[in-house]
Amino acid sequence: MAANILMFCQGTPVASLTVRQLDDKLKKLLRLRAARHGRSMEDEVRTILKAAAEDTSRDILEGFEPRAQSAQQRSPAAEAGGPRILLIIGGGIAAYKSLDLIRRLQDRGTNLRCVLTQAAQHFVTPLAVGALAGERAYTDLFDPQSEFDVGHIRLARDADLIVVAPATADLIAKMAGGHADDLATAVLLATDKPVLIAPAMNPQMWAAKATQRNLAQLAADGIHRVGPNAGAMAERGEAGLGRMAEPLEIVVAVEALLQSAGALSGRRVLVTSGPTSEPIDPVRFIANRSSGKQGHAIAAAAAAAGADVVLVSGPVAVPDPAGVTVVKVETARQMLDAVDKALPVDIAIFAAAVADWRAAEPSAIKIKKQNGRTPTLKLIENPDILSTIAHRKYGRPRLVIGFAAETDHVIANAKIKLAKKGCDWILANDVSPATGIMGGDSNTIHLITPTAVESWPPQSKDDVARTLIERIAAELEGDKR
Ligand SMILES: Cc1cc2nc3c(=O)[nH]c(=O)nc-3n(C[C@H](O)[C@H](O)[C@H](O)COP(=O)(O)O)c2cc1C
């Protein structure tokens, strides 16, 4: 075993130490110690060295305070190696609720570390946060103690999930802009882990164009969000949208993210999304009202669950999801071609609203008015992408999932579609204009399988995507049994 230890002084590495030729018994003891303390072996060696150095060289180490709480003082759940969460507390009035959030996360066995922004310390103290979390709270990017102990990069990486609660307008803006001028933002920029924000601010700040622009950017960057809720603000007399989600709601969102993280790792997923656009002439085309929101949300959720995702998208205004390979197409035939090129995949989800017909003979030049005569538009049928892939004898994905956008007899029509197309599941939704589903942000889904119909409650398209990914992961897990 070789343990590489980088030593830091004021944030600059000054020494790298490699320990070689440890005998098997010592390796085993180290491994056991590290497991018991919930640390990596490298961290364990570092801790032992630090304690030994402090014992013998207190004068040299003057200025480095020992960690406020040893591993033995951590909660039994944390010791047992529960999920690791880094909670970043921003400077908003709702910071007081973060103290409750800490307790509730700990009740669920999480291993918690906390960072407070400078502004947050006006609302809650690092002492209170540290006492509740069982480990001192981190506050300063340039603190030699923190850099020696963990460092901002390690804080960013040694977590399964980062939660920002409250996420102030300021933190949201800094995240969207890629700032890193304090510990919280440096950690957020340096992380490769999922991030969940719980915004909290005055309704005017929430509605501000700049805040909404920044939130759209964060959504495009794959940042997850819970809340805000509407209701009374902490400031007396203020009410509206901007109240931080309640601690229990945040815990539910955390659990959902932790559950889905890695659920599809090692799987390849294909998603189609958006409308297709079929040319009539160089300026006119046949299209439909699909926004791509649902398909893009599914691609994002599959990527968040660790899948290798290819998204084949028709023309849409929604941004590309983070961490996904996006292939942009216009027509149904281009979409089928791109789907073919993306195969083989484990799971194919056909959420695109593919035009059933295209102009038989699109004109190469703009069709002009013909002295009152109405031109005849001859249509021919487009290839049926879902049916083509579902009926493949060779290289058929393990799960082929289609969407049925219906305006009447939703479940009955979807059942017929399932049988006709030969797919495994159909997600049926009612796209009558009154439902607002086409182009809207929420969806009501009936999952039709050959043996059952599951009606999901109305929920956001992001939540539909997460629910679908959980269902897929459970189905694939069943294969192993
Ligand atoms: C009493 C008080 C309450 C505040 N509450 C909020 C809030 O709820 N949400 C918010 O975005 N900003 C709030 N602010 C403004 C932030 O504290 C300020 O923008 C600060 O720079 C945020 O820093 P941070 O994002 O680094 O934590 C409040 C300020 C004061 C003085």
The ligand as a Gaussian input file, in Angstrom:
#p B3LYP/6-31G(d) Opt

LIG

0 1
 C      -32.300000      40.908000       7.705000
 C      -31.870000      40.423000       6.370000
 C      -32.533000      39.370000       5.803000
 C      -32.156000      38.886000       4.546000
 N      -32.826000      37.823000       4.005000
 C      -32.503000      37.393000       2.779000
 C      -33.206000      36.296000       2.199000
 O      -34.114000      35.715000       2.790000
 N      -32.861000      35.902000       0.965000
 C      -31.849000      36.502000       0.270000
 O      -31.613000      36.123000      -0.863000
 N      -31.155000      37.541000       0.818000
 C      -31.450000      37.996000       2.051000
 N      -30.752000      39.048000       2.582000
 C      -29.643000      39.631000       1.834000
 C      -28.410000      38.746000       1.949000
 O      -28.041000      38.586000       3.305000
 C      -27.256000      39.370000       1.157000
 O      -27.588000      39.393000      -0.217000
 C      -25.970000      38.628000       1.369000
 O      -24.946000      39.227000       0.597000
 C      -26.065000      37.158000       0.972000
 O      -24.829000      36.556000       1.128000
 P      -24.573000      35.031000       0.809000
 O      -25.331000      34.731000      -0.429000
 O      -23.092000      34.939000       0.606000
 O      -24.993000      34.237000       1.977000
 C      -31.094000      39.513000       3.846000
 C      -30.411000      40.571000       4.443000
 C      -30.811000      41.025000       5.685000
 C      -30.055000      42.164000       6.287000

